[in-house]
Amino acid sequence: DILIDDTASSADLVAQLKKKVKKRKIGDVCRFVYDRAMPSEFLDFLVDAFRIQRDELVPGDKHLNLEDLRHLPNPNKSLHSLEKPKPMKLTVLDEKESIFNYVAKKDLLLYYPYHSFEHFIHFLYEAVHNPETREIMVTQYRVAENSAVINTLIAAAQNGKKVTVFVELKARFDEENNLATAEMMQAAGIKIIYSIPGLKVHAKVALIRRRGLNGEKIPSYAYISTGNFNEKTATLYADCGLFTCRKEIVADLYNLFRTLQGKEDPKFTTLLVARFNLIPELNRLIDREISLADEGKQGRIILKMNALQDPTMIDRLYEASEHGVQIDLIVRGICCLIPGQSYSRNIRVTRIVDSFLEHARIWYFVNY
């Protein structure tokens, strides 16, 4: 990992990152995992050669990278290898059909990797070639190397479209790739907005702004996802993505991009945006379930997320539990909430470990 001054301006941030990523391969060792059966004199030699602190030593086993084991041949033919389902393409959204026309009639929710990420690439591709496309706006957090998404955005700029991309340089371990792709996009004429001091933008959103050729109002399109714009990880991570042309969402998303450029007051009517209106609304939703539970009605909350660590929000869930609200938590990683206690007797925590990385965030409040 690299540490940077998060209060610096965008230009200073870029300069810091360019300097520090070059040193990543020659930095101090922060953890050294070794075969515990290694001769002590050889371990002493390595400690001296690489200037390793003794408290950074972690004894391990002979084979350290267990990921390699999955490439070995199957020793037992009776054990069938797990075949992951092939991503499904919706017949109503094949390459001959217009995603714009479909979404103009109703919202579309896809769930990757069960659905194909190619639908999103098709969505961008259609924006590139649609004569009514006025501007394409996208956030970049993590993208694949030789990214189809980036290549399509470059094609849009070369096709005369206005393209704006917010690049989060503080995406851990993707800083170098994000810098390289940002410079490549900038060279193609794309407007790049870099990280904001004191704020890490984790949103994965895209906005296609359109205007009729004669100036008439026609639908613009928003895409909101829990997953990165990365066609490679979209086959491994379970994520959901929403296509919509609802005016209130389109307006909020445009406001968000203008806020990231420092041009707008952060006011949102429909979208919940962290650091602006997310926490007050979560507290309101929890209060609503508590009040209904106090009236003897059903109070119900289901939250699916990557991790649960915020002490204040954990206390709110404990409070809801004590009032009789039934709560299900589906937490992929770290969960600091303690179930099975008197104050959490109405809370159940489930962890999903399966073929795909559970990455989606879905929050359900039954009385919303």
Secondary structure, 3 states (H helix, E strand, C coil): CCCCCCCCCHHHHHHHHHHHHHCHHHCCCCCEEEECCCCHHHHHHHHHHCCCCHHHEEEECCCCCHHHHHHCCCCCCCCCCCCCCCCECCHHHCCCCCHHHHHHHCCEEEEECCECCHHHHHHHHHHHHCCCEEEEEEEECCCCCCCHHHHHHHHHHHCCCEEEEEECCCCCCCHHHHHHHHHHHHHCCCEEEECECCECCCCEEEEEEECCCCCCCCCCEEEEECCCCCCCHHHCEEEEEEEECCHHHHHHHHHHHHHHCCCCCCCCCCCCCCCCCHHHHHHHHHHHHHHHHHCCCCCEEEEEECCECCHHHHHHHHHHHHCCCEEEEEECCCECCCCCCHHHCCEEEECCCCCCEECCCEEEECCC
